[in-house]
Amino acid sequence: QGDTDLLTLRRRVYKQMTISDSAAVTRFCDEEGISIDDLRDLRPIVLYRQYIEEETDDDEWHTAIQSGVLEGEVSTVMVHAGTFKDQDWGNCKGNLGLALYDNEGELVTRCNLFGTYRVPDVYRYGDHPTRILDVE
């Protein structure tokens, strides 16, 4: 109905075709006079987890939230914790990590975003930490 912004509509068609037929994607792009890069949705992605409470008695990493497979390259990752703390007694084990997996689900790399909570000279982010990671 007079929609002059065809990009949104083209992206919908592209997403449906990528599920089943990569040759159809190529034909569609050729017919529309565009490239696949024109159709990828490169807007920021927001992942939100209101509350994390982990009481598992181990030292393993646990998943709090994860995205789907990303279409484009990542340029910046920003992580903010409204409140970050541990039980405030006993061993210092509170950590928050970011992990990157490949398309097959294999771990590529993991980083400890803030260091271990309450460890002197290591943890310097306070109770409301933010970290911005830029890809070089």
C-alpha angles and dihedrals in degrees: 000000000000095000105167094185103080094169094086092048092046090051091054092052090046093052092050092049096046088062094062117008128030091181088059089055090055092048091047092052092047092050092048094044093236138113129240089250089063089061102045113107105235098171118129116279119221121201115187131189115177099197138009122191117167119183098166108133099230141085096240127120114255126200115245098172138347138189128226122254110305118233099203139037119282116238102171137013119196120190123186128178114199088205125004121183144121130225090291094232137072125013119006106239107137109128136156118203139186118215130193119207129188125234091275093054095253117143112253100176142335131201132193101234101203108008124244113325115248095012107134116237090009106062110057104151103092126217095309105045127184127185129183119200117194121197110229 
